[in-house]
């Protein structure tokens, strides 16, 4: 199975991660966006990549946002050639796909807090992974506190993994008493171009910047906007782009099909403009 998967930077430290959780109750993983930690690490720990499982019992992975949870779960299921709800499951406020065969369950952090309050022992769970921990939400902080309490009082066999794209690893490691594993991930050159100040509305300014990038650069474009309203207004401004350019909004209230279209690679011969909220800064990797 592992040989058929695309190579990702996180692969270089998977053995170190597995050894770390075999020998320690807690571990901190720092890996930049695009390294593949969200979709590769749970599968490796569960033994779903062809190796022996490191974790006995179910692995629960917390995601701070519903869209990120669904995308991560679906991509892992796709890697395995399975339907969502088999080896990989999903639980959010609006969707639940799990079965007796589920080894990795992706869950939003608020629902995890409810679950551990109703079942402090986390029966049947071998590990809890806190993904995108740098977002530091109340639910994830509370969930970590409760998981550590369960580990100390009820479940000394429970494993806890903290994963983050940007994290003060030394401080977190000290607080948790946990070793650190770091993945360098992919590094790409970044060039900054300042377009100057303007009193225009942000959707007007963004549409102009996107058109400029279409003229002067190649490939697809990822543009960040504050919210759904600004995204929709910018999309309206870009209705006259060339026929080989597709505008794809990306925010939480869209349908699963619309979200999938935004994160999927552009068709051959096409360019894509993704208009996204900050969900795409670190919680999602958009191909292309």
N, C-alpha and C positions, 0 to 999 in steps of 0.2 A: 504493500500500500504506500509506504513512504517514498519509494522510488518513483511513483507516478505523480507525486505532488510537486508543484512548482517550488524551486529553491527560494528560501527566504533568509535574510540575515540572522534571524533568531535561531536558525538551525545550528549555528556554530556554538551556541551555549546551551542547547537543550540537555545535553548530557550533564552539564554542570548544574542546571536547574533541578533535574531529576535527582542527582546525588545530594544536592542541598536539602531537598525536602525529604529525602530518605533518612538523612542524618540529623535534621533539625526540625523542630515543631513549626518554626516560622522562617520565612524567607522574603527578601525584598528584591524585586527585579526592575531594573531601569533600562528601558529600551525606547529609542525615538520613534515617532510616527512612521509607519511603513515597515517596521522591522518584522512584523508578523506575530507578535506576542499574543494578541487576543485570540487568533484562530489556530495557532500551532501548539502553544503550551498546554492548554487543557487536553487536547487530543493525545499529546505525548504522555502526560501524567496518567491518563486513563488507559494507556496501552492500546490506543486505537490506531497507532501508526506502525504496528507490526512488532513492537517490542513488548516486553512484559510490563504490566501496569505497576506504577509506583504507588498509586493510591488505591486502597481497597475501599469500596463503597462509592457512592455518587460524588461527583465534583460539582459544586455550585459556584458559578461565576457571576459576580455582581457587575452590572453596567449602570451608570448613572442616568442613561437616557433610553427611552423605549425604542427609538429608531436604531440606536447602536446595538441594543440587545438583539433585535430581530435580525439585523444584518449579520452580526457575528454568528448567531446560531445557524442561520441559513447557509452561510459560507462554509462553516464546518461540516454541516450535513452534505453540502455539495461536494466537498473534498472527499467524503467517504462514499459518495455515490448513493446516498440514502435520502429518504424523505425526512423532513423535520418532524421530530417526535419519536424517532427510533433511537439510535445511539446518542444523538444530540437533541435536547429538548429546549423549549422556550416557555417562560412564564412572565407575562406582563399584565397590566391592568385590563387590557382588552383582548388578550390572546393567551391561550395555554395549550401547548402541544408537548405532552410528555407521555411516557408509557413505562411499563415494567422493565423494558430493555434500556431505558435512558441511563447513560453513564455520565454525561455532561449536561447540566441544566443551566441555561443562561437566564438570569432573573434580574429585574430592576431592583435597585437598592431599597426602595420603600417597601416592596413586597417581602424582601428578605428580612427586614426588621420585624414585620408582622409574624413571619414564620418562626423566627428564633425566639420571639416572645411567647409564642404558643407552644413551641417545642425547644426548650433551652438546651436539651441534650443533642439536638440535630441528629436524631436516630437515622442510621443508614447513610449518613454523609461522612465522607472521608477527608474532604478538603474544601475550604472556602477560598475563592480567589477574588480579590478586590481589584478590578480593572479600572484604569483611568483614575487612579486614586488622587492624582494631582488636582482634580476638580474640587475636592474637599467639600462635599455636601454634608449637611447635617445627617441625612440618612446613612451615608457610607461611614461617617465617623461613629455614629451610634452603633451601626451594624458591626464594625470592627471591635468596638468596646465589648459588645455582648458576645461576640465570637471568642475574644480573648478570655472573657470571664468563663464561658463554657469550657474552653480548653483547660483553664486552670483548675476549675472546680469539678467538672463532670467528665471531660473527654481529653485525657492526656495524649490520646492517639490522633486527635484532630490536627490537621495541618492547615496553616494559614499562609497565603501567598499574596503579597502586595505588589501590584504591577502599575507602572506609571511611565509616561513619556517624558515628563519633566518633573523631577522630584529631588528634594534635598536628601539624598540617600543616606548620608552620614547621620543626620539628625533622626530620620525615621528609623534607621537601623539601631541607633542608640536607644530610642524609646521602646522599640519592640524587642530588643535583645536578639536581633536576627542578622545573619550574614547577608551580604549583598552580591548579586550577580548583575553584571552590566553587559549589554549588547550594544555594539557601536551602530548597528543599523546602516541604512543607506545614507550617504552624504552627497548632496547635489549643490553645485554653485548657485548662489543667489545674487542677483543684481537688483539694486534698488533704483527706481526712477521716480523722482518727486514731480508731481504734476501741478504743484502750486496751490495757493489758496483760492477758494471760490465761495460765493454766496448762493450758488445754485442749490436746488434740492439734491439730496444724496442720490436719488434715482436718476436724475438728469446727469449728474457728474459721473456716476458709475457707468451709465450707458455710453457716455462719450469715451470713457477710459477703455471700455471693452471694445468699442469700434476701433480705437487707436491700436489696441493690441492685435485685433484681427488683421489690420492692414500691415503692421510692422513685424509680427511674430508668426511662427508656425505652430501647429498643434492646437490642442484644446485649452480652455480657459476656466479657471476656478475663481469666482468672485465672491467675497464675503460681504454680507449686508446684515443690518441689525435684526430684522425679523421678517415675517411673512408678508406684511404690507409693503415694505420696501422692495422685497423680492418680486412681488406681483407687479408693482409699478415699473420696476426696471425691465421686467419681461415684456411689458406692453411697449416700452420704448425700443425694444430690440426686435419687434415683429417684422421689420424690414431688412433683416440680415440676409446674406446670400442663401440660396437654396441648399448649399452643402454645409450649412451651419445649423445646428439644432440647439435650442435654448431649453435647459432642463432645470427647473426650480428644485430645491431640496430643503424641506423643513418638516417638522414632526407631524403636522396635521395632514400631510398628503397621504394618499392611498399607498399601500405596499407596492403596487405596480409602478406608480409614479416615482417612488423612492428608488426602486430597483433600476429604473431607466436612468436616473441621475448618476448612480454610482457605477453602472456598467460602462465598458469601453465604447467609444463612438464607433459606429459601423465603418467599415473600410471606405475610404474616400470622403468621410464626413469629419467635420469638426464639431466639438460640443462646447457650449458655454454653460457651466454649472453655476447657478446663483444660489448660494448656500448661507445658512446661518452659521454660527460658530461650531455647530455639530461636526463640521468637516475639518476643523483645525487639528484635532488630535483623536477624536473618538471614532472617526471613520477614515479609511483610506480609499480614495476614489481612483480607480484605474485610469491611466492615461492622462 
